[in-house]
Amino acid sequence: MREIEWKLLSELMKNSRRSDRELARAIGTSQPTITRTRHKLEKEGYIKEYTMMPNFEKMGFELMAFTFTKFKREFTEEELEKIRHSARKIERQMPHTAILVMTGVGLGFDRVVVSFHENYASFLKFIKMTKRLPFLELLQVDNFLVSLIDEDHYMPCTFSGIANYLLKRKNMK
């Protein structure tokens, strides 16, 4: 990637609402260059979507949960597709606050779920529902809870942190 592409991605992660003119000023280039570069990054899939980072506490969430799971066995591709289909069906019937469900490796687990909860009771209800899903065949479940209530967090979740890292990393190479 060219340096201007790194800078543009970084600036968009900090605030994607800025106009191309404002971005050009921040980066030190022309507005048409920013427009062309933005379109190129979108077309190539570097930019998946434009979004914002809400204040979860103000939205009524007290907890962010990291739920780690391990299945009793590995699933075939056909079984995984059935599980995904069933999960989408359940989601339509009983919406939940999971924002990420992915396969991974570490700490003896093979899946992670990140979810937001209004309080501890809603978290427990979410976990109980998860454990009841018949197709999961869970061997082990463990959780790490993060309070979203306005506390003195060292580094709260923002895309600006990733954006700053990208620029530093690019400058170090």
C-alpha positions as CSV (number, residue, x, y, z in Angstrom):
1,M,0.0,0.0,0.0
2,R,1.1,3.5,-0.7
3,E,1.6,5.9,2.1
4,I,-1.4,8.1,1.2
5,E,-3.6,5.0,1.4
6,W,-2.3,4.2,5.0
7,K,-2.9,7.8,6.0
8,L,-6.4,7.9,4.5
9,L,-7.4,4.6,6.2
10,S,-6.1,6.0,9.5
11,E,-8.0,9.3,9.2
12,L,-11.2,7.5,8.2
13,M,-10.9,5.2,11.2
14,K,-10.6,8.3,13.4
15,N,-13.7,10.0,11.9
16,S,-15.4,8.7,8.7
17,R,-17.8,11.6,8.6
18,R,-15.2,14.1,7.4
19,S,-15.5,15.4,3.8
20,D,-12.8,14.5,1.3
21,R,-11.8,18.2,1.4
22,E,-11.2,17.9,5.2
23,L,-9.3,14.7,4.8
24,A,-7.1,16.2,2.1
25,R,-6.2,19.0,4.5
26,A,-5.4,16.6,7.3
27,I,-3.2,14.4,5.1
28,G,-1.7,17.2,3.1
29,T,-2.9,16.4,-0.4
30,S,-5.6,17.4,-2.9
31,Q,-9.3,16.6,-2.6
32,P,-9.4,14.8,-6.0
33,T,-6.5,12.6,-4.8
34,I,-8.5,11.7,-1.7
35,T,-11.6,10.9,-3.6
36,R,-9.8,8.6,-6.1
37,T,-7.9,6.9,-3.3
38,R,-11.1,6.4,-1.2
39,H,-12.9,4.8,-4.2
40,K,-9.9,2.6,-4.9
41,L,-9.8,1.4,-1.3
42,E,-13.5,0.7,-1.3
43,K,-13.3,-1.2,-4.6
44,E,-10.3,-3.3,-3.4
45,G,-12.1,-4.2,-0.1
46,Y,-9.9,-2.3,2.3
47,I,-12.9,-0.3,3.4
48,K,-15.8,-2.7,4.4
49,E,-18.2,-0.1,5.8
50,Y,-18.5,3.3,7.3
51,T,-19.7,3.3,10.9
52,M,-19.4,5.1,14.2
53,M,-18.4,4.0,17.7
54,P,-21.3,4.7,20.2
55,N,-21.1,5.3,23.9
56,F,-22.4,1.9,25.0
57,E,-23.1,3.1,28.5
58,K,-25.4,5.9,27.3
59,M,-27.2,3.3,25.2
60,G,-28.0,1.3,28.3
61,F,-25.3,-1.4,28.3
62,E,-23.3,-2.0,31.5
63,L,-21.3,-5.0,30.4
64,M,-19.2,-6.3,27.4
65,A,-18.7,-10.0,27.6
66,F,-16.0,-12.2,25.9
67,T,-17.4,-15.7,25.9
68,F,-14.9,-18.4,25.1
69,T,-16.3,-21.9,24.0
70,K,-14.9,-25.2,23.1
71,F,-17.0,-27.8,21.2
72,K,-17.0,-31.5,22.1
73,R,-16.0,-32.2,18.5
74,E,-15.2,-30.6,15.1
75,F,-18.0,-30.1,12.7
76,T,-18.1,-30.9,9.0
77,E,-18.7,-28.1,6.6
78,E,-22.3,-29.3,6.0
79,E,-22.9,-29.3,9.8
80,L,-21.4,-25.8,10.1
81,E,-23.7,-24.5,7.4
82,K,-26.7,-26.0,9.2
83,I,-25.5,-24.4,12.5
84,R,-25.2,-21.0,10.8
85,H,-28.7,-21.4,9.3
86,S,-30.1,-22.3,12.7
87,A,-28.3,-19.5,14.4
88,R,-29.7,-16.9,11.9
89,K,-33.2,-18.3,12.5
90,I,-32.8,-18.1,16.3
91,E,-31.4,-14.5,15.9
92,R,-34.6,-13.5,14.1
93,Q,-36.8,-15.0,16.8
94,M,-34.7,-13.9,19.8
95,P,-32.5,-11.0,19.0
96,H,-29.3,-10.8,21.1
97,T,-26.4,-8.4,21.4
98,A,-23.6,-10.6,20.1
99,I,-21.4,-8.5,17.7
100,L,-18.8,-11.1,16.9
101,V,-18.9,-14.9,16.7
102,M,-15.6,-16.3,15.3
103,T,-13.4,-19.3,15.3
104,G,-10.0,-18.9,17.0
105,V,-7.3,-20.6,19.0
106,G,-6.1,-19.9,22.5
107,L,-6.6,-20.6,26.2
108,G,-7.9,-24.1,25.3
109,F,-10.9,-22.7,23.4
110,D,-11.9,-22.7,19.7
111,R,-14.6,-20.0,19.5
112,V,-15.2,-16.5,20.9
113,V,-18.3,-14.5,21.2
114,V,-18.3,-10.7,22.0
115,S,-21.6,-9.4,23.3
116,F,-23.1,-6.4,25.1
117,H,-25.6,-6.6,28.0
118,E,-27.8,-4.2,29.9
119,N,-26.9,-5.8,33.2
120,Y,-25.6,-9.0,34.7
121,A,-29.0,-10.6,34.6
122,S,-29.3,-10.1,30.9
123,F,-25.8,-11.6,30.5
124,L,-26.8,-14.7,32.5
125,K,-30.0,-15.0,30.3
126,F,-27.7,-14.8,27.2
127,I,-25.4,-17.5,28.5
128,K,-28.2,-19.8,29.5
129,M,-29.7,-19.5,26.0
130,T,-26.4,-20.2,24.4
131,K,-25.8,-23.3,26.5
132,R,-29.3,-24.6,25.6
133,L,-28.7,-24.6,21.8
134,P,-28.8,-28.3,20.9
135,F,-26.5,-28.2,17.9
136,L,-23.6,-26.6,19.8
137,E,-22.5,-29.6,21.9
138,L,-20.4,-27.4,24.1
139,L,-17.6,-29.0,26.2
140,Q,-16.5,-25.8,28.0
141,V,-17.6,-22.2,28.3
142,D,-15.7,-19.4,30.1
143,N,-16.4,-15.6,30.2
144,F,-14.5,-12.4,30.7
145,L,-16.7,-9.4,31.6
146,V,-15.8,-5.8,31.1
147,S,-17.7,-3.0,32.9
148,L,-18.8,-0.3,30.5
149,I,-19.9,2.0,33.3
150,D,-17.9,5.1,33.2
151,E,-14.8,4.0,35.0
152,D,-11.1,4.9,34.6
153,H,-10.3,2.5,31.8
154,Y,-6.7,2.6,30.6
155,M,-7.6,2.4,26.9
156,P,-11.3,2.1,26.0
157,C,-12.3,0.5,22.7
158,T,-12.0,3.0,19.9
159,F,-10.9,2.8,16.2
160,S,-8.6,5.8,16.8
161,G,-6.2,3.5,18.7
162,I,-5.9,1.1,15.7
163,A,-5.6,4.1,13.3
164,N,-2.7,5.5,15.3
165,Y,-1.0,2.1,15.4
166,L,-1.3,1.8,11.6
167,L,0.5,5.1,11.1
168,K,3.2,4.3,13.6
169,R,3.7,0.9,12.1
170,K,3.9,2.3,8.6
171,N,6.5,4.9,9.7
172,M,8.6,2.3,11.4
173,K,9.0,0.2,8.1
